Amino acid sequence: MIKLHPLHPALAHFPIGALGIGTGLDVTAGLDIHSETLWPISTLLLVIGIATAVLTIAAGIWDFGKLLKTQSTLFDNIVRHAAIMICSWCIYIFAVILRFEDGELGFLTGLPVGLSVAGLATLMIGGWYGGDLVYGHSANVNRGICENIDTP
């Protein structure tokens, strides 16, 4: 049987990158620096981040099921990470919805930018919990691969 590498950690970089850069452009546009150019670009990046998060969430649910079979003691940590990340995803969805008026991108306003910043804050907290699962608790880490490596 083929053992698949966990997809969730590999896919997580795409929504985090798109949402993080999109939020940075939101803040820059909010400072009125090239706002007419940056506002549509930041909105596009947030939409890309939200869309790629769907795949990342699906992979996370798949990995969660496999992980519970081997490391069930991490249940609370996994649920905490997932809940915070879903909250972040929802905040970003609202930040994008509020940008549109009658199906077209509206003018730059403070509420969507504020939601974008709140989304990034929760994204960073949830990402920290996800990183702690891997680096702190060795969730889904294959230690057997290191056994054949000679160390000096």
C-alpha positions as CSV (number, residue, x, y, z in Angstrom):
1,M,0.0,0.0,0.0
2,I,1.2,3.5,-0.9
3,K,1.6,5.9,2.1
4,L,0.6,9.4,1.0
5,H,2.5,12.3,2.5
6,P,0.1,14.6,4.4
7,L,-1.1,17.3,2.0
8,H,-2.4,19.8,4.4
9,P,1.0,21.2,5.5
10,A,2.1,21.5,1.9
11,L,-1.0,23.3,0.7
12,A,-1.2,25.7,3.7
13,H,1.4,27.9,2.2
14,F,-0.8,29.0,-0.7
15,P,-3.7,30.6,1.2
16,I,-1.4,31.9,3.9
17,G,0.7,33.6,1.3
18,A,-2.2,35.0,-0.7
19,L,-4.1,36.2,2.3
20,G,-1.0,37.7,4.0
21,I,0.1,39.6,0.9
22,G,-3.5,40.7,0.2
23,T,-3.8,42.1,3.7
24,G,-0.5,43.9,3.4
25,L,-1.8,45.5,0.2
26,D,-5.0,46.4,1.9
27,V,-3.1,48.2,4.6
28,T,-1.0,50.0,2.0
29,A,-4.0,51.0,0.0
30,G,-5.7,52.1,3.3
31,L,-2.8,54.5,3.7
32,D,-3.8,56.0,0.4
33,I,-0.7,54.7,-1.4
34,H,-1.7,53.8,-5.0
35,S,-5.1,52.7,-3.5
36,E,-6.8,52.7,-7.0
37,T,-4.3,50.0,-8.1
38,L,-3.7,48.1,-4.9
39,W,-7.4,47.7,-3.8
40,P,-8.4,45.5,-6.8
41,I,-5.1,43.5,-6.5
42,S,-5.6,42.9,-2.8
43,T,-9.2,41.8,-3.4
44,L,-8.0,39.3,-6.0
45,L,-5.4,37.9,-3.7
46,L,-7.9,37.5,-0.9
47,V,-10.3,35.7,-3.2
48,I,-7.4,33.4,-4.3
49,G,-6.5,32.8,-0.6
50,I,-10.1,32.0,0.3
51,A,-10.4,29.6,-2.7
52,T,-7.1,27.8,-2.0
53,A,-8.1,27.6,1.6
54,V,-11.0,25.3,0.6
55,L,-8.5,22.7,-0.7
56,T,-6.3,23.2,2.3
57,I,-9.3,22.7,4.7
58,A,-10.3,19.5,2.8
59,A,-6.7,18.2,3.0
60,G,-6.7,19.1,6.7
61,I,-9.9,17.1,7.4
62,W,-8.4,14.1,5.5
63,D,-5.1,14.4,7.5
64,F,-7.0,14.8,10.7
65,G,-8.8,11.5,10.2
66,K,-5.5,9.7,9.5
67,L,-3.8,11.4,12.4
68,L,-6.4,10.5,15.0
69,K,-5.7,6.8,14.3
70,T,-2.1,7.2,15.4
71,Q,-2.0,10.2,17.7
72,S,-5.4,10.6,19.3
73,T,-3.9,12.5,22.2
74,L,-3.6,15.6,19.9
75,F,-7.4,15.9,19.4
76,D,-7.8,19.1,21.4
77,N,-4.8,20.7,19.7
78,I,-6.1,19.8,16.2
79,V,-9.6,21.1,17.0
80,R,-8.1,24.4,18.4
81,H,-6.0,24.9,15.2
82,A,-9.0,24.1,12.9
83,A,-11.5,26.3,14.8
84,I,-9.2,29.3,14.7
85,M,-8.4,28.8,11.0
86,I,-12.1,28.5,10.1
87,C,-12.7,31.7,12.0
88,S,-10.0,33.4,10.0
89,W,-11.4,32.0,6.8
90,C,-14.9,33.4,7.6
91,I,-13.5,36.8,8.5
92,Y,-11.8,37.0,5.2
93,I,-15.0,36.0,3.4
94,F,-16.8,38.9,5.1
95,A,-13.9,41.2,4.2
96,V,-14.3,40.3,0.5
97,I,-18.1,40.4,0.5
98,L,-18.1,43.9,2.0
99,R,-15.9,45.2,-0.9
100,F,-18.6,44.7,-3.5
101,E,-21.6,46.9,-4.3
102,D,-24.1,45.6,-6.9
103,G,-21.7,43.0,-8.1
104,E,-18.8,45.5,-8.7
105,L,-15.8,46.3,-6.5
106,G,-16.6,49.4,-4.5
107,F,-14.4,52.1,-3.1
108,L,-11.8,51.5,-0.4
109,T,-13.4,51.6,3.0
110,G,-12.1,50.9,6.5
111,L,-14.3,48.0,7.6
112,P,-13.0,45.5,4.9
113,V,-9.5,46.6,5.6
114,G,-10.0,46.2,9.4
115,L,-11.5,42.7,8.8
116,S,-8.6,41.8,6.6
117,V,-6.2,42.7,9.4
118,A,-8.3,40.8,12.0
119,G,-8.3,37.8,9.6
120,L,-4.5,38.0,9.4
121,A,-4.2,38.1,13.2
122,T,-6.3,35.0,13.6
123,L,-4.5,33.3,10.7
124,M,-1.2,33.9,12.4
125,I,-2.5,32.5,15.7
126,G,-4.1,29.5,14.0
127,G,-0.9,28.9,12.0
128,W,1.1,29.0,15.2
129,Y,-1.1,26.2,16.6
130,G,-0.7,24.2,13.3
131,G,3.1,24.6,13.4
132,D,3.1,23.5,17.1
133,L,1.3,20.3,16.0
134,V,4.2,19.5,13.7
135,Y,7.2,20.9,15.4
136,G,6.1,20.6,19.0
137,H,4.1,17.3,18.9
138,S,5.6,15.7,15.7
139,A,2.1,15.2,14.3
140,N,2.3,13.2,11.0
141,V,6.1,13.3,11.2
142,N,7.8,10.1,9.7
143,R,10.7,9.5,12.0
144,G,11.6,6.3,10.3
145,I,13.1,8.1,7.3
146,C,15.8,9.5,9.6
147,E,16.9,6.1,10.9
148,N,18.9,5.3,7.7
149,I,20.9,8.5,7.7
150,D,24.4,8.4,9.1
151,T,25.2,11.3,11.3
152,P,28.8,12.4,12.2
